[in-house]
Amino acid sequence: MADAHLGYEQYHQPFRAEDFARSFRSAVETAVKENVDFVLMCGDVFHKSNPNPKTIKQAIDILTILKRENVPVFAVEGNHDKTIKDLSIYDLLESLGLLFKLGLRRRFRKNEFLKSKPLGELNLVYADFDGLKIFGDTHRSSHHFRLLMEDRYLPDCDVLALHLSVKEVVDFEVKDDYVTVADLPKARYYALGHIHIPISKKIGDSWFVYPGCPERYDAREYSKRIEYFESLKVFEGCRKGFFVVNGFKPRFVEVESRELVLANVFAKDQREAVEKVREIQDLLSPESILVLKVFGENVNIEDLRSIVERRVKSLRISFEKVQRERKIEIKKLNEVFDEFELGLLEYLKRCDFESLMDVVVGYVEREFGIGEFKTLTEFEGGKSEEVKVEEKPTKPKGKRTLLDFLGG
């Protein structure tokens, strides 16, 4: 499991914190029914490193379910859990016997499940479950992780639990900090957190697995996406849950989460926007969260808000102004250019480079008084003839264009 994000009041809605607790509880209760031997928590149990008392109690109550069933929990800190101090909320849960924290620690730890490997002034605490070696560590930047791995601080092992992005495993573009498979020690199974959608990928002989967040952390993790431009289209989103692993092979187990619908609508006017939004309403339930984005030229989203918000649990609505497509009129040449300009175009088509250079140089000399010249090719209605000009440079007579010059 990973990324429970307990205490997260998504969209500033207190009921969302209850949703995150409920989905995490559902995952734990389902894991017990699956008769698991132990649980790996791969970071971000909490949304904040200093959770409020209610969130701490939720974590204690849920993890107690596993303790009563004698199911040990091995955990690594995520970027939302860790602090700059020696202790974190994980240490409190560990002191209550609710989990065992893995990774670099100042104190030497040894008990029924934990062992320590001295590394200078620190100790690498890992788990040994019936001979299965489980190593892990807190979330680190890729730079810091690679520096530590130069000294091989994490050894090859059976199971490695980390909270970071592995580039080759993530199917979509990784925009944040990441490591590569080559940066990691060898393991038979990589239990990973930080990416919020479920991913399981076999690379070589090893499985790399992100269970994802049990609840829908943001709109990109929608349960349903609606696109309504020319026609209405509906796309299914990702599932939510965790992985049960048997013989190093992962199997996804789904848990229920609140429906979060992402809808994008294009409307040329207010009337069309209202009609399309009313149609979308039929695809929603009263318990849905709707994230609605309207594209158009002139739409009042407050009117749309009053229509929709009574039909769903929560509404997020925004508007983006876009210009209506305009047809480009293609005109004929004689509708754009006059008779002289058409003649000039025809001449330039036939003109070789040297002749063209004579025209340009002559124009520059005449207009800006540079150098001396005796003759110049002049044009009238597309026809050319040699004309005599003054021996001495003339002074510029204000701004003129090459077209003016060529046209006499």
C-alpha positions as CSV (number, residue, x, y, z in Angstrom):
1,M,0.0,0.0,0.0
2,A,1.0,3.6,-0.4
3,D,-0.1,7.3,-0.3
4,A,-3.1,7.0,2.1
5,H,-2.8,10.8,2.6
6,L,-4.8,10.8,5.9
7,G,-6.1,14.2,6.8
8,Y,-6.2,15.6,3.2
9,E,-9.2,18.0,3.0
10,Q,-9.2,18.1,-0.8
11,Y,-10.7,21.2,-2.3
12,H,-10.9,22.6,1.2
13,Q,-13.8,20.1,1.9
14,P,-13.7,18.5,5.4
15,F,-15.7,15.5,4.2
16,R,-12.8,14.6,1.9
17,A,-10.5,13.9,4.9
18,E,-13.2,11.4,6.0
19,D,-13.1,9.8,2.5
20,F,-9.4,9.3,2.6
21,A,-9.6,7.6,6.0
22,R,-12.5,5.4,4.9
23,S,-10.7,4.2,1.7
24,F,-7.5,3.4,3.8
25,R,-9.6,1.5,6.3
26,S,-11.3,-0.4,3.5
27,A,-7.8,-1.3,2.1
28,V,-6.6,-2.6,5.5
29,E,-9.8,-4.6,6.2
30,T,-9.6,-6.1,2.7
31,A,-5.9,-7.0,3.3
32,V,-6.9,-8.9,6.5
33,K,-9.6,-10.8,4.5
34,E,-6.9,-11.7,2.0
35,N,-4.9,-13.3,4.9
36,V,-1.7,-11.4,4.2
37,D,1.5,-12.1,6.2
38,F,2.6,-8.5,6.5
39,V,1.9,-5.1,5.0
40,L,4.4,-2.7,3.3
41,M,3.4,1.0,3.6
42,C,5.5,2.8,0.9
43,G,5.2,6.4,2.2
44,D,2.7,9.2,2.7
45,V,0.4,7.6,5.3
46,F,-0.3,11.2,6.2
47,H,-0.9,14.3,4.1
48,K,1.0,16.5,6.5
49,S,4.0,15.7,8.6
50,N,2.3,17.4,11.6
51,P,-1.2,15.8,11.5
52,N,-3.9,17.1,13.8
53,P,-5.1,14.9,16.7
54,K,-8.2,13.6,14.8
55,T,-6.0,12.4,11.9
56,I,-3.5,10.7,14.3
57,K,-6.4,8.9,16.0
58,Q,-7.7,7.7,12.6
59,A,-4.3,6.3,11.8
60,I,-4.1,4.6,15.2
61,D,-7.6,3.1,14.8
62,I,-6.9,1.7,11.3
63,L,-3.5,0.3,12.0
64,T,-4.8,-1.3,15.2
65,I,-6.9,-3.6,12.9
66,L,-3.7,-5.1,11.6
67,K,-2.0,-5.3,15.0
68,R,-5.0,-7.3,16.4
69,E,-4.6,-9.8,13.6
70,N,-0.8,-10.0,14.3
71,V,0.0,-8.6,10.8
72,P,3.2,-6.5,11.1
73,V,3.5,-3.3,9.1
74,F,6.8,-2.2,7.6
75,A,6.9,1.4,6.5
76,V,9.0,4.0,4.8
77,E,8.4,7.7,5.1
78,G,7.1,9.7,2.1
79,N,7.8,13.3,1.2
80,H,4.6,14.3,3.1
81,D,5.6,12.3,6.2
82,K,9.2,13.1,6.8
83,T,10.6,16.0,8.9
84,I,13.9,17.7,9.2
85,K,14.2,16.4,12.7
86,D,15.2,12.9,13.9
87,L,11.6,11.9,14.8
88,S,8.4,11.9,12.7
89,I,4.9,10.8,13.3
90,Y,6.1,7.3,12.2
91,D,8.2,7.1,15.4
92,L,5.0,7.7,17.5
93,L,3.2,4.9,15.7
94,E,6.2,2.6,16.1
95,S,6.3,3.3,19.8
96,L,2.7,2.1,19.9
97,G,3.6,-1.1,18.1
98,L,1.6,-0.2,15.0
99,L,4.4,-0.2,12.5
100,F,8.2,-0.7,12.0
101,K,10.1,2.1,10.3
102,L,12.7,1.1,7.7
103,G,15.7,3.1,6.5
104,L,18.7,5.1,7.8
105,R,18.3,5.8,11.5
106,R,20.5,7.1,14.3
107,R,19.6,4.4,16.8
108,F,20.4,0.7,16.4
109,R,17.2,-1.3,16.2
110,K,16.8,-5.0,16.7
111,N,13.7,-7.0,17.6
112,E,11.5,-9.9,16.3
113,F,11.4,-8.4,12.8
114,L,14.0,-5.6,12.6
115,K,17.8,-5.7,12.1
116,S,20.4,-3.0,11.8
117,K,23.4,-2.6,9.5
118,P,25.9,0.0,10.8
119,L,26.8,2.7,8.3
120,G,29.2,5.1,9.9
121,E,27.3,7.1,12.5
122,L,23.9,5.8,11.2
123,N,22.2,2.4,11.0
124,L,20.3,1.0,8.1
125,V,17.3,-0.6,9.7
126,Y,15.7,-3.4,7.6
127,A,13.1,-6.2,8.1
128,D,13.7,-9.9,8.2
129,F,10.4,-11.8,7.8
130,D,11.0,-15.6,7.8
131,G,14.3,-15.1,5.9
132,L,12.8,-12.5,3.5
133,K,15.0,-9.4,3.5
134,I,13.1,-6.2,3.2
135,F,15.1,-3.0,2.8
136,G,13.8,0.5,2.3
137,D,14.4,4.2,3.1
138,T,12.6,7.5,3.3
139,H,11.9,9.8,0.4
140,R,14.9,11.5,-1.0
141,S,15.7,13.7,-4.0
142,S,17.2,11.9,-6.9
143,H,20.5,13.8,-6.4
144,H,20.7,12.8,-2.7
145,F,19.7,9.2,-3.5
146,R,22.4,8.8,-6.2
147,L,25.1,10.3,-3.9
148,L,24.2,7.7,-1.2
149,M,24.1,4.9,-3.8
150,E,27.7,5.7,-4.8
151,D,28.5,4.0,-1.4
152,R,25.9,1.3,-2.0
153,Y,24.0,2.3,1.2
154,L,21.1,0.1,0.0
155,P,22.3,-3.5,-0.8
156,D,20.8,-6.0,-3.2
157,C,17.8,-7.7,-1.5
158,D,14.5,-9.6,-1.9
159,V,12.2,-6.6,-1.5
160,L,13.0,-2.9,-1.7
161,A,10.5,-0.3,-0.5
162,L,11.0,3.3,-1.7
163,H,9.0,6.5,-2.1
164,L,10.1,8.1,-5.4
165,S,9.6,8.1,-9.2
166,V,11.3,5.5,-11.3
167,K,11.3,6.8,-14.9
168,E,11.1,3.5,-16.8
169,V,8.2,2.3,-14.7
170,V,5.9,5.4,-14.9
171,D,3.9,5.2,-18.1
172,F,3.2,8.9,-18.4
173,E,5.7,11.8,-18.6
174,V,7.6,12.3,-15.4
175,K,7.8,16.0,-14.7
176,D,9.2,15.9,-11.2
177,D,12.4,14.4,-9.7
178,Y,13.1,10.8,-10.7
179,V,15.6,8.0,-10.7
180,T,16.2,5.3,-13.2
181,V,16.3,1.5,-12.8
182,A,20.1,1.7,-13.2
183,D,20.3,3.9,-10.0
184,L,18.6,1.2,-7.9
185,P,20.1,-1.9,-6.2
186,K,18.9,-5.2,-7.4
187,A,15.8,-6.7,-5.9
188,R,13.2,-9.3,-6.8
189,Y,10.4,-7.0,-6.0
190,Y,10.2,-3.1,-5.8
191,A,7.4,-1.8,-3.6
192,L,7.0,1.9,-4.6
193,G,5.1,4.9,-3.5
194,H,4.7,8.5,-4.7
195,I,2.8,7.9,-8.0
196,H,-0.9,7.9,-7.2
197,I,-2.2,5.6,-9.9
198,P,-1.7,1.8,-9.8
199,I,1.1,0.6,-12.0
200,S,2.8,-2.8,-12.1
201,K,5.5,-3.5,-14.6
202,K,8.0,-6.3,-15.0
203,I,11.5,-5.3,-16.0
204,G,13.9,-8.2,-16.4
205,D,13.1,-10.7,-13.7
206,S,11.8,-8.0,-11.2
207,W,8.4,-6.5,-10.6
208,F,8.1,-2.7,-10.1
209,V,4.8,-1.8,-8.4
210,Y,3.0,1.4,-7.5
211,P,-0.3,0.7,-5.7
212,G,-1.4,4.3,-5.9
213,C,-3.5,6.3,-3.5
214,P,-6.6,4.4,-2.3
215,E,-8.7,7.6,-2.8
216,R,-8.7,10.0,-5.7
217,Y,-6.1,12.6,-4.8
218,D,-6.7,15.0,-7.7
219,A,-8.7,15.4,-10.9
220,R,-6.1,13.4,-13.0
221,E,-7.2,10.3,-11.0
222,Y,-10.8,10.7,-12.1
223,S,-13.2,7.8,-12.0
224,K,-14.9,9.1,-15.1
225,R,-13.9,11.7,-17.8
226,I,-16.5,13.5,-19.9
227,E,-15.6,15.3,-23.1
228,Y,-18.5,17.3,-24.7
229,F,-17.4,19.2,-27.8
230,E,-19.3,18.2,-30.9
231,S,-20.6,15.1,-29.3
232,L,-20.7,13.7,-25.7
233,K,-17.9,11.1,-25.0
234,V,-17.3,9.3,-21.7
235,F,-14.0,7.6,-20.7
236,E,-13.4,5.4,-17.7
237,G,-10.6,6.4,-15.2
238,C,-8.2,4.4,-13.0
239,R,-9.1,2.0,-10.3
240,K,-8.1,2.5,-6.7
241,G,-6.7,-0.1,-4.2
242,F,-3.6,-2.0,-3.3
243,F,-1.6,-5.1,-4.4
244,V,-1.5,-8.5,-2.8
245,V,1.8,-10.3,-3.6
246,N,2.2,-14.0,-3.8
247,G,5.5,-15.6,-4.9
248,F,6.7,-12.1,-5.9
249,K,3.8,-11.8,-8.3
250,P,1.5,-8.8,-7.7
251,R,-2.3,-8.9,-7.9
252,F,-4.4,-5.7,-7.8
253,V,-7.2,-5.6,-5.3
254,E,-9.7,-2.8,-5.8
255,V,-11.3,-0.7,-3.0
256,E,-14.2,1.6,-3.2
257,S,-13.6,5.3,-3.5
258,R,-15.8,8.4,-4.1
259,E,-16.7,9.1,-7.7
260,L,-14.7,12.0,-9.1
261,V,-15.8,13.2,-12.6
262,L,-13.7,15.4,-14.8
263,A,-15.8,17.1,-17.5
264,N,-14.6,19.4,-20.3
265,V,-17.3,21.2,-22.2
266,F,-17.2,23.6,-25.3
267,A,-20.1,25.9,-25.8
268,K,-20.4,28.8,-28.3
269,D,-23.0,30.6,-26.1
270,Q,-24.8,30.4,-22.7
271,R,-27.7,28.5,-24.1
272,E,-25.5,25.7,-25.5
273,A,-23.5,25.6,-22.2
274,V,-26.7,25.1,-20.2
275,E,-28.0,22.4,-22.5
276,K,-24.8,20.4,-22.4
277,V,-24.3,20.7,-18.6
278,R,-27.9,19.5,-18.0
279,E,-27.1,16.5,-20.2
280,I,-24.0,15.8,-18.2
281,Q,-26.0,15.9,-14.9
282,D,-27.7,12.6,-15.9
283,L,-24.3,10.8,-15.7
284,L,-23.7,12.0,-12.1
285,S,-24.8,10.8,-8.7
286,P,-25.6,13.0,-5.7
287,E,-22.4,11.8,-4.0
288,S,-20.2,12.7,-7.0
289,I,-17.4,15.3,-7.1
290,L,-17.6,17.2,-10.4
291,V,-14.6,19.1,-11.8
292,L,-16.1,21.0,-14.7
293,K,-14.2,23.2,-17.2
294,V,-16.1,25.2,-19.8
295,F,-14.5,26.5,-22.9
296,G,-16.2,29.2,-25.0
297,E,-16.5,32.9,-25.9
298,N,-19.1,34.2,-23.6
299,V,-20.4,31.9,-20.9
300,N,-21.5,32.9,-17.4
301,I,-20.3,30.0,-15.1
302,E,-22.2,31.3,-12.1
303,D,-25.5,30.4,-13.8
304,L,-24.0,27.0,-14.5
305,R,-23.0,26.6,-10.9
306,S,-26.5,27.2,-9.7
307,I,-27.8,24.5,-12.0
308,V,-25.2,21.8,-11.1
309,E,-24.2,22.3,-7.5
310,R,-27.5,21.1,-6.1
311,R,-27.1,17.8,-8.0
312,V,-23.6,16.8,-6.7
313,K,-21.7,16.5,-3.4
314,S,-19.1,19.0,-4.5
315,L,-18.5,21.2,-7.6
316,R,-15.3,22.8,-9.0
317,I,-16.0,24.9,-12.0
318,S,-13.8,27.1,-14.2
319,F,-14.1,28.9,-17.5
320,E,-11.5,29.4,-20.3
321,K,-12.2,31.9,-23.1
322,V,-11.5,30.6,-26.6
323,Q,-12.0,32.3,-29.9
324,R,-14.5,30.8,-32.3
325,E,-12.9,29.4,-35.4
326,R,-13.1,31.8,-38.4
327,K,-12.9,30.8,-42.0
328,I,-10.0,32.2,-44.0
329,E,-11.0,33.6,-47.4
330,I,-8.7,32.8,-50.2
331,K,-8.6,35.5,-52.9
332,K,-7.3,35.6,-56.4
333,L,-4.1,37.5,-57.2
334,N,-5.9,40.2,-59.2
335,E,-8.2,40.8,-56.3
336,V,-5.1,41.7,-54.1
337,F,-2.6,43.3,-56.4
338,D,-3.0,46.2,-58.9
339,E,-1.8,46.0,-62.6
340,F,1.7,47.3,-61.8
341,E,2.3,44.9,-58.9
342,L,1.2,41.9,-61.0
343,G,3.6,43.0,-63.7
344,L,6.4,43.3,-61.1
345,L,5.7,39.8,-59.8
346,E,5.8,38.4,-63.3
347,Y,9.1,40.2,-63.9
348,L,10.7,38.9,-60.7
349,K,9.7,35.4,-61.7
350,R,11.8,35.7,-64.8
351,C,14.6,37.9,-63.3
352,D,18.0,36.2,-62.8
353,F,20.1,36.9,-59.7
354,E,22.5,39.4,-61.3
355,S,19.7,41.5,-62.8
356,L,17.8,41.5,-59.5
357,M,21.0,42.6,-57.6
358,D,21.4,45.5,-60.1
359,V,17.9,46.7,-59.2
360,V,18.5,46.4,-55.5
361,V,22.0,48.1,-55.5
362,G,20.7,50.8,-57.7
363,Y,17.8,51.4,-55.4
364,V,20.1,51.7,-52.3
365,E,22.5,54.0,-54.2
366,R,19.8,56.3,-55.4
367,E,17.7,56.4,-52.2
368,F,20.6,56.7,-49.7
369,G,23.3,58.5,-51.7
370,I,25.8,55.7,-51.6
371,G,28.5,55.4,-54.4
372,E,28.2,56.5,-58.0
373,F,26.2,55.1,-60.8
374,K,25.5,55.9,-64.5
375,T,22.5,53.8,-65.6
376,L,19.7,52.0,-63.9
377,T,16.9,49.7,-65.0
378,E,13.5,51.4,-64.5
379,F,10.1,49.9,-64.7
380,E,6.7,51.0,-65.8
381,G,3.8,48.6,-65.9
382,G,6.1,45.6,-65.9
383,K,8.2,46.9,-68.8
384,S,11.9,47.9,-68.4
385,E,14.2,50.3,-70.1
386,E,17.7,51.8,-69.5
387,V,17.6,55.3,-68.3
388,K,20.4,57.8,-67.6
389,V,20.9,59.1,-64.1
390,E,23.1,61.7,-62.4
391,E,26.8,61.0,-61.9
392,K,26.7,62.4,-58.3
393,P,24.8,60.7,-55.4
394,T,21.5,62.3,-54.6
395,K,20.3,63.1,-51.2
396,P,17.6,60.9,-49.6
397,K,14.1,62.4,-50.1
398,G,12.4,60.8,-47.2
399,K,11.2,57.2,-46.8
400,R,10.3,55.5,-50.0
401,T,9.8,51.8,-50.6
402,L,11.5,49.6,-53.2
403,L,8.1,49.3,-54.9
404,D,7.9,53.1,-55.2
405,F,11.3,53.1,-56.8
406,L,10.6,50.3,-59.2
407,G,7.3,51.9,-60.2
408,G,9.0,55.2,-61.1
